[in-house]
Amino acid sequence: MQQDGLLTMSPQDIVVKPAGRLLIRNICMLFDRYSAQKVARFSKVI
């Protein structure tokens, strides 16, 4: 996502650029330990 220009990362933070705002849920899911579970608890991203 960083290579696609959707966000920038540094050792202190991750900044989502305007182009990545529509995909903020996908970005956050990468850091959500509960989204990696096999049991589907929430709706899927379209």
C-alpha positions in Angstrom: 0.0 0.0 0.0 2.9 2.3 0.6 4.3 1.6 -2.9 0.8 2.4 -4.3 0.9 5.8 -2.7 -1.9 5.1 -0.2 0.1 5.7 3.0 3.5 6.6 4.3 5.2 4.8 7.2 7.8 5.9 9.7 9.1 4.3 12.9 6.6 6.4 14.9 3.5 6.4 12.8 1.5 5.5 9.7 -0.1 8.3 7.8 -2.9 7.5 5.3 -2.9 9.8 2.3 -6.1 11.1 0.7 -5.9 8.4 -2.0 -6.0 5.7 0.7 -8.9 7.1 2.7 -11.5 5.0 0.9 -9.5 1.9 1.8 -8.9 2.8 5.5 -10.8 -0.3 6.6 -8.5 -2.5 4.6 -5.5 -0.8 6.0 -6.7 -1.1 9.6 -7.5 -4.8 9.1 -3.8 -5.5 8.6 -3.2 -4.5 12.3 -6.3 -6.0 13.8 -5.5 -9.3 15.4 -9.2 -10.3 15.5 -9.6 -10.0 11.7 -7.1 -12.8 11.2 -9.3 -15.3 13.0 -11.0 -18.0 10.9 -14.5 -17.2 12.2 -16.2 -14.5 10.3 -17.5 -12.0 12.8 -17.9 -8.9 10.7 -19.0 -8.1 7.2 -16.4 -8.5 4.4 -14.9 -5.6 2.5 -16.2 -5.3 -1.0 
